[in-house]
Amino acid sequence: MKRLAIIWHSMTGGSKALAEAAASGAANASGVETLLLHADDASPQTLLEADGYIFAFPENLAAISGVMKAFFDRSYYPCLGQIEGRPYALLVCAGSDGSNAVRQAERIATGWRLKRIADSLIVCTHAQTPEEILTPKTISEADLTTAVELGAAMAEGLALGVF
């Protein structure tokens, strides 16, 4: 059985909603176990035991959120040279841009020699004031549907041996 690890961090619920949507899309794939793990609960072993990955996180101060970055930091060297060629995708919830967080995560994935299977989904909430930034986020149905489709595509690709 193939294993898909969806590893997420969220401060205001947006990235969590995207991760859960991806997991719901992946749930229907036959022969694929989907793990939905908060970044604090994921480990290098999680990556070593999975066949593919979806990383979902917010952009904070034009960077990967600290909790997700800490996950990448503690996992990078233990997994280096051991997960090459595995597929991944990114889901990023951002206030205005998201591109720098994507760029940072893609550099990490490049170091691991992972294979990107889709363009990164950046969901822009347009939160610009301190109050808007800290308020719980609601993700549009269109963006949630895109996350569901990404999860389904990743799981089906794993099940069929495409990735």
Backbone hydrogen bonds, N-H to C=O, Kabsch-Sander energy under -0.5 kcal/mol:
donor,donor_aa,acceptor,acceptor_aa,energy
2,K,31,G,-2.3
4,L,33,E,-3.0
5,A,3,R,-0.5
5,A,52,G,-2.5
6,I,4,L,-0.6
6,I,35,L,-3.6
7,I,5,A,-0.7
7,I,54,I,-2.4
8,W,37,L,-2.4
9,H,56,A,-1.9
17,A,13,G,-2.2
18,L,14,G,-1.9
19,A,15,S,-2.5
20,E,16,K,-2.8
21,A,17,A,-2.1
22,A,18,L,-2.4
23,A,19,A,-2.3
24,S,20,E,-2.2
25,G,21,A,-2.0
26,A,22,A,-2.0
27,A,23,A,-1.4
28,N,25,G,-0.6
29,A,26,A,-1.7
32,V,29,A,-1.1
33,E,2,K,-3.1
34,T,32,V,-0.5
35,L,4,L,-3.2
35,L,33,E,-0.5
36,L,34,T,-0.5
37,L,6,I,-2.9
37,L,35,L,-0.6
39,A,8,W,-3.0
41,D,38,H,-1.8
42,A,38,H,-0.8
42,A,39,A,-0.5
46,T,43,S,-0.5
47,L,43,S,-1.4
48,L,44,P,-2.5
49,E,45,Q,-2.1
50,A,46,T,-0.7
50,A,47,L,-0.8
51,D,3,R,-3.3
52,G,3,R,-1.1
53,Y,87,P,-2.1
54,I,5,A,-2.2
55,F,89,A,-2.5
56,A,7,I,-2.5
56,A,54,I,-0.5
57,F,91,L,-2.2
59,E,93,C,-2.3
60,N,58,P,-0.6
60,N,63,A,-2.9
63,A,60,N,-0.8
65,S,58,P,-1.4
69,K,65,S,-2.8
70,A,66,G,-2.5
71,F,67,V,-1.7
72,F,68,M,-2.5
73,D,69,K,-2.9
74,R,70,A,-2.4
75,S,71,F,-1.3
76,Y,72,F,-2.2
77,Y,73,D,-0.5
79,C,75,S,-1.5
79,C,76,Y,-0.5
80,L,76,Y,-1.1
82,Q,79,C,-2.5
83,I,79,C,-0.8
85,G,113,R,-3.4
86,R,83,I,-1.7
88,Y,115,K,-2.1
89,A,53,Y,-1.1
91,L,55,F,-2.6
92,V,121,L,-3.2
93,C,57,F,-1.7
94,A,92,V,-0.6
94,A,123,V,-3.0
102,V,98,G,-2.1
103,R,99,S,-2.6
104,Q,100,N,-2.5
105,A,101,A,-2.4
106,E,102,V,-2.8
107,R,103,R,-1.7
108,I,104,Q,-1.7
109,A,105,A,-2.6
110,T,106,E,-2.5
111,G,107,R,-2.1
112,W,108,I,-1.8
113,R,109,A,-0.6
113,R,110,T,-0.8
114,L,109,A,-2.7
115,K,86,R,-2.9
116,R,114,L,-0.6
117,I,88,Y,-2.2
121,L,90,L,-2.3
122,I,120,S,-0.7
123,V,92,V,-3.2
123,V,121,L,-0.6
124,C,122,I,-0.7
125,T,94,A,-3.4
125,T,123,V,-0.6
126,H,95,G,-0.8
128,Q,126,H,-0.6
133,I,129,T,-2.9
134,L,130,P,-1.8
135,T,131,E,-0.9
137,K,12,T,-2.9
144,L,140,S,-2.4
145,T,141,E,-2.6
146,T,142,A,-2.0
147,A,143,D,-2.0
148,V,144,L,-2.6
149,E,145,T,-2.7
150,L,146,T,-2.2
151,G,147,A,-2.5
152,A,148,V,-2.4
153,A,149,E,-2.6
154,M,150,L,-2.6
155,A,151,G,-2.4
156,E,152,A,-2.8
157,G,153,A,-2.5
158,L,154,M,-2.2
159,A,155,A,-2.8
160,L,156,E,-2.5
161,G,157,G,-0.7
161,G,158,L,-0.7
162,V,157,G,-2.1
163,F,157,G,-1.1
